[in-house]
């Protein structure tokens, strides 16, 4: 079979980067079992590969303490079925997923209690963006890349800076980030990611029909989206996380030099070292001199 760079790609060929949330802390409390969720995702990935023989799928597992590649349809090892019983997509992905889950479980044992059980979304987004950049540098012939985040875990405020850097990197490369939130609450990070990059954000109301949501909304290539009426989010949560305590805030203090955000006033920026309060001191001096000029002499 010919290698990927030598294929003549059309405008409807897609490189789909799927970020799969495998956080055990979330799935242990979810109404949808992880096995059912995985069944919907595998059926969706098969449909993507069947829509166009030039389509490529890369799956990145997003664990609690780690992330990593678990499937790449362009790899030659995924094209053959050694045992002959299960399709190559199922056997290769499930074997790699099981190995990843065991490693992530070992890394999660030493985590302190009380920490937000968020997944390492920033790492998965960074891996996806790096893979896409490598594809761009391989030559002019490649499918149109896009990222699909299948996320259920709550947002981790401590990952805000890294996630926003990955989002702006994808925006600069004109790579849309689609988001499918299967958790109980909306994800502010994914809402911002889809809004900034021109992707689609969907929160399914009925998780039993997840496969229908995936095939109806996220199976469409970028060329076909110009002719379809895809769902649009009603509102986007643009709140940021402060750099000092990693909390989501509505109002805060911003450093005028490096644009770092803080929930409380500080004398010095912890990011760039700029000293705060000089402008306020100058205004206080100016107001004092004005009062002195206006005060009549005795």
C-alpha positions as CSV (number, residue, x, y, z in Angstrom):
1,X,0.0,0.0,0.0
2,X,1.3,3.4,-0.9
3,X,2.6,5.7,1.8
4,X,0.6,8.6,3.0
5,X,2.7,11.5,1.3
6,X,2.3,9.9,-2.2
7,X,-1.5,9.8,-2.1
8,X,-3.5,12.3,-4.1
9,X,-5.7,13.8,-1.3
10,X,-9.0,15.5,-2.1
11,X,-10.6,18.3,-0.1
12,X,-12.9,15.8,1.7
13,X,-10.1,13.7,3.1
14,X,-9.6,14.1,6.8
15,X,-6.9,13.5,9.4
16,X,-9.0,13.1,12.6
17,X,-7.1,13.4,15.9
18,X,-9.3,11.9,18.6
19,X,-8.6,12.8,22.2
20,X,-10.1,10.0,24.3
21,X,-10.8,10.7,27.9
22,X,-9.8,7.6,30.0
23,X,-9.8,9.1,33.4
24,X,-10.9,6.3,35.8
25,X,-12.1,8.8,38.4
26,X,-14.6,10.2,36.0
27,X,-15.9,7.0,34.6
28,X,-16.4,5.4,38.0
29,X,-19.1,8.0,38.7
30,X,-20.5,8.5,35.2
31,X,-24.0,7.2,34.2
32,X,-22.5,5.9,31.0
33,X,-20.1,2.9,31.4
34,X,-16.7,3.3,29.8
35,X,-17.2,0.0,27.9
36,X,-20.4,1.5,26.3
37,X,-18.6,4.8,25.6
38,X,-15.7,2.9,23.9
39,X,-18.1,0.9,21.8
40,X,-19.7,4.1,20.5
41,X,-16.3,5.6,19.7
42,X,-15.0,2.5,17.9
43,X,-18.1,2.4,15.7
44,X,-17.6,6.0,14.9
45,X,-13.9,5.5,14.0
46,X,-14.8,2.7,11.7
47,X,-17.4,4.9,10.0
48,X,-14.7,7.6,9.5
49,X,-12.3,5.1,7.8
50,X,-15.2,3.8,5.6
51,X,-16.3,7.2,4.4
52,X,-13.1,7.8,2.5
53,X,-10.2,5.4,2.0
54,X,-7.8,8.4,2.3
55,X,-9.1,9.3,5.8
56,X,-6.7,8.9,8.7
57,X,-7.5,8.4,12.4
58,X,-5.1,9.0,15.3
59,X,-6.3,8.3,18.8
60,X,-4.6,9.9,21.8
61,X,-5.6,8.6,25.3
62,X,-6.1,11.3,27.9
63,X,-5.5,9.8,31.4
64,X,-5.4,11.3,34.8
65,X,-1.6,11.5,35.1
66,X,-0.4,10.8,31.5
67,X,-1.4,10.8,27.9
68,X,-0.1,9.0,24.8
69,X,-0.8,7.7,21.3
70,X,-2.7,4.5,21.2
71,X,-3.7,4.1,17.6
72,X,-2.6,5.5,14.2
73,X,-4.4,4.2,11.1
74,X,-1.4,5.3,8.9
75,X,0.9,2.9,10.6
76,X,1.7,-0.3,8.7
77,X,1.2,-2.5,11.7
78,X,-2.5,-1.5,11.9
79,X,-3.2,-2.6,8.4
80,X,-2.8,-6.3,9.1
81,X,-4.8,-8.6,11.4
82,X,-2.6,-11.1,12.9
83,X,-5.1,-13.2,14.9
84,X,-7.8,-13.1,12.2
85,X,-10.6,-12.9,14.7
86,X,-11.1,-9.2,15.4
87,X,-10.8,-6.2,13.0
88,X,-7.4,-4.6,13.1
89,X,-8.8,-1.3,14.5
90,X,-10.3,-3.1,17.5
91,X,-7.5,-5.4,18.3
92,X,-4.7,-2.8,18.0
93,X,-6.5,0.0,19.8
94,X,-7.8,-2.1,22.6
95,X,-4.4,-3.7,23.3
96,X,-2.7,-0.3,23.4
97,X,-5.5,1.2,25.5
98,X,-5.2,-1.6,28.1
99,X,-1.5,-1.1,28.3
100,X,-1.9,2.7,28.7
101,X,-4.6,2.3,31.4
102,X,-2.3,0.1,33.5
103,X,0.6,2.6,33.2
104,X,-1.7,5.5,34.1
105,X,-3.1,3.7,37.1
106,X,0.4,3.2,38.4
107,X,1.2,6.9,38.0
108,X,-2.0,7.9,39.7
109,X,-1.4,6.0,43.0
110,X,0.8,8.7,44.5
111,X,-1.5,11.6,43.8
112,X,-2.7,13.5,46.9
113,X,-6.4,13.2,48.0
114,X,-8.7,16.2,47.4
115,X,-7.2,17.1,44.0
116,X,-9.6,17.8,41.2
117,X,-10.0,14.6,39.2
118,X,-9.3,16.3,35.8
119,X,-7.6,14.6,32.9
120,X,-4.4,15.8,31.3
121,X,-6.1,17.6,28.5
122,X,-3.2,20.0,28.0
123,X,-0.8,17.2,27.2
124,X,-3.2,15.5,24.8
125,X,-3.8,18.8,22.9
126,X,-0.1,19.4,22.7
127,X,0.5,15.9,21.3
128,X,-2.2,16.4,18.7
129,X,-0.8,19.8,17.6
130,X,2.7,18.4,17.4
131,X,1.5,15.4,15.3
132,X,-0.3,17.8,12.9
133,X,2.8,20.0,12.6
134,X,4.8,16.9,11.7
135,X,2.3,16.1,9.0
136,X,2.5,19.7,7.6
137,X,6.3,19.3,7.3
138,X,6.1,16.0,5.6
139,X,5.0,17.5,2.3
140,X,2.1,19.4,0.6
141,X,0.0,16.3,0.1
142,X,-1.9,15.4,3.3
143,X,-5.5,15.2,4.5
144,X,-7.1,18.2,6.2
145,X,-6.4,17.8,10.0
146,X,-8.9,18.4,12.7
147,X,-9.1,17.6,16.4
148,X,-12.0,16.0,18.2
149,X,-12.0,16.1,22.1
150,X,-14.2,13.4,23.7
151,X,-14.0,14.8,27.2
152,X,-16.0,14.0,30.4
153,X,-13.7,15.0,33.2
154,X,-14.0,18.5,34.8
155,X,-11.6,21.2,33.8
156,X,-8.3,21.5,35.6
157,X,-7.6,25.2,36.3
158,X,-3.9,24.5,36.7
159,X,-3.8,23.5,33.0
160,X,-5.3,26.8,31.8
161,X,-2.0,28.3,30.4
162,X,-0.9,25.2,28.6
163,X,-4.4,24.6,27.1
164,X,-4.7,28.1,25.9
165,X,-1.2,27.9,24.3
166,X,-2.3,24.7,22.4
167,X,-5.6,26.4,21.4
168,X,-3.8,29.4,19.9
169,X,-1.3,27.1,18.2
170,X,-4.2,25.2,16.5
171,X,-5.9,28.5,15.6
172,X,-2.7,29.8,13.9
173,X,-2.4,26.5,12.0
174,X,-6.1,26.8,11.0
175,X,-6.9,23.5,12.7
176,X,-10.4,23.4,14.2
177,X,-11.0,21.8,17.6
178,X,-14.3,20.0,17.9
179,X,-15.5,19.1,21.3
180,X,-18.0,16.5,22.6
181,X,-18.6,16.9,26.3
182,X,-20.0,13.7,27.9
183,X,-19.7,15.0,31.5
184,X,-22.4,16.3,33.8
185,X,-21.3,19.9,33.3
186,X,-20.1,22.0,30.3
187,X,-16.4,22.5,29.8
188,X,-15.3,26.1,29.7
189,X,-11.9,25.1,28.2
190,X,-13.5,23.2,25.3
191,X,-16.1,25.9,24.7
192,X,-13.3,28.4,24.3
193,X,-11.3,25.9,22.1
194,X,-14.1,25.3,19.7
195,X,-15.1,29.0,19.6
196,X,-11.5,30.3,18.9
197,X,-10.6,27.7,16.3
198,X,-14.0,27.6,14.5
199,X,-14.9,24.1,15.7
200,X,-18.1,22.6,16.9
201,X,-19.0,22.1,20.6
202,X,-21.7,19.6,21.5
203,X,-23.0,18.3,24.8
204,X,-25.2,15.3,24.1
205,X,-28.4,15.2,26.1
206,X,-28.8,11.4,25.7
207,X,-25.6,9.5,26.1
208,X,-27.2,6.3,24.9
209,X,-27.3,7.8,21.4
210,X,-23.7,9.0,21.5
211,X,-22.9,7.2,18.2
212,X,-25.7,9.2,16.5
213,X,-24.3,12.5,17.8
214,X,-20.8,11.6,16.6
215,X,-21.7,10.5,13.1
216,X,-24.2,13.3,12.6
217,X,-22.0,16.2,13.7
218,X,-18.4,15.1,13.8
219,X,-18.2,12.7,10.8
220,X,-18.5,15.6,8.3
221,X,-15.3,16.8,6.7
222,X,-14.3,20.4,6.7
223,X,-15.3,20.9,3.0
224,X,-18.8,19.6,3.7
225,X,-19.4,21.8,6.7
226,X,-19.9,24.8,4.4
227,X,-23.1,23.2,3.2
228,X,-24.5,22.0,6.6
229,X,-26.2,23.7,9.5
230,X,-24.1,22.3,12.4
231,X,-25.1,23.0,16.0
232,X,-23.8,26.2,17.6
233,X,-23.3,26.7,21.3
234,X,-25.8,29.0,23.1
235,X,-23.1,30.6,25.2
236,X,-19.4,30.4,25.8
237,X,-17.8,30.6,29.2
238,X,-14.8,33.0,28.7
239,X,-13.7,33.0,32.3
240,X,-10.0,32.5,32.9
241,X,-8.0,30.9,35.7
242,X,-5.7,33.0,37.9
243,X,-1.9,32.3,37.8
244,X,-1.5,32.4,41.6
245,X,-4.1,30.0,42.9
246,X,-5.3,28.4,39.6
247,X,-8.9,29.3,40.4
248,X,-11.6,30.3,37.8
249,X,-12.4,33.9,38.3
250,X,-14.9,36.5,37.0
251,X,-12.7,39.6,37.7
252,X,-9.0,39.9,38.5
253,X,-5.8,41.8,38.0
254,X,-3.8,41.6,34.7
255,X,-0.2,42.3,34.3
256,X,0.3,44.9,31.6
257,X,3.6,43.4,30.5
258,X,3.0,39.6,30.2
259,X,-0.8,39.5,30.6
260,X,-0.7,37.2,33.6
261,X,-4.0,37.1,35.5
262,X,-4.2,37.2,39.3
263,X,-7.2,37.0,41.6
264,X,-5.7,39.3,44.2
265,X,-3.4,42.4,44.0
266,X,0.3,41.6,44.2
267,X,3.2,43.9,44.5
268,X,5.2,42.0,41.9
269,X,4.2,39.8,39.0
270,X,5.3,36.2,39.7
271,X,5.6,35.5,35.9
272,X,7.7,38.4,34.5
273,X,8.8,40.2,37.7
274,X,7.2,43.5,36.9
275,X,6.5,45.7,39.9
276,X,2.9,46.7,40.4
277,X,1.5,49.8,42.1
278,X,3.7,52.4,40.4
279,X,0.8,53.8,38.3
280,X,-1.4,53.9,41.4
281,X,1.3,55.8,43.4
282,X,1.7,58.3,40.6
283,X,-2.1,58.9,40.5
284,X,-2.1,59.4,44.3
285,X,0.7,61.9,44.0
286,X,-1.1,63.8,41.2
287,X,-4.3,63.9,43.2
288,X,-2.5,65.2,46.2
289,X,-0.9,68.0,44.3
290,X,-4.2,68.9,42.7
291,X,-5.8,69.2,46.1
292,X,-2.9,71.4,47.3
293,X,-3.4,73.8,44.4
294,X,-7.1,74.0,45.0
295,X,-6.8,74.7,48.8
296,X,-6.9,78.4,49.5
297,X,-4.0,79.8,51.4
298,X,-4.6,80.8,55.0
